[in-house]
């Protein structure tokens, strides 16, 4: 697991070798939560798009054809 953390942090110029385990875990948790929020945001956007699409086409006088 540390290899992935080091690879991710290497791009951010953070010296992982000098961090203790607690700090590495905190950074990994922070990254994991950001990823989770991005997935939730994407899912919510998809749901809203579907609802908007359905709402538009369910309006009286609007034809899908």
C-alpha positions in Angstrom: 0.0 0.0 0.0 2.8 2.4 0.8 4.0 2.2 -2.8 0.8 3.6 -4.1 0.8 6.4 -1.5 4.4 7.2 -2.4 3.6 7.3 -6.1 0.7 9.6 -5.5 2.6 11.9 -3.2 5.7 11.9 -5.4 3.8 14.0 -7.9 3.1 16.5 -5.1 6.7 16.8 -4.0 6.1 15.3 -0.5 8.9 13.3 1.1 7.0 10.2 2.2 10.2 8.6 3.5 10.4 11.1 6.4 6.7 10.6 7.4 5.7 8.4 10.3 3.0 5.8 9.8 0.3 7.9 11.3 0.9 10.8 8.9 1.0 8.4 5.9 -2.3 6.9 7.1 -3.8 10.4 7.4 -2.8 11.3 3.9 -4.1 8.0 2.5 -7.4 8.6 4.3 -7.6 12.1 3.0 -7.0 10.9 -0.5 -9.5 8.1 -0.1 -12.2 10.5 1.2 -11.6 12.9 -1.7 -12.0 10.0 -4.2 -15.2 8.9 -2.4 -16.7 12.4 -2.5 -15.9 12.6 -6.2 -17.8 9.3 -6.8 -20.7 10.5 -4.8 -20.8 13.8 -6.6 -20.7 12.0 -10.0 -23.5 9.7 -8.9 -25.6 12.6 -7.7 -25.0 14.5 -11.0 -26.1 11.4 -13.0 -29.3 11.1 -10.9 -30.2 14.7 -11.4 -29.6 14.5 -15.1 -31.9 11.5 -15.4 -34.6 13.3 -13.3 -34.3 16.4 -15.4 -34.5 14.5 -18.6 -37.6 12.6 -17.4 -39.2 15.8 -16.1 -38.6 17.5 -19.5 -40.1 14.7 -21.5 -43.1 14.2 -19.2 -44.2 17.8 -19.8 -47.5 18.1 -21.6 -47.1 18.9 -25.3 -43.5 17.7 -25.5 -43.0 14.8 -27.9 -40.0 12.5 -27.8 -40.3 11.8 -31.5 
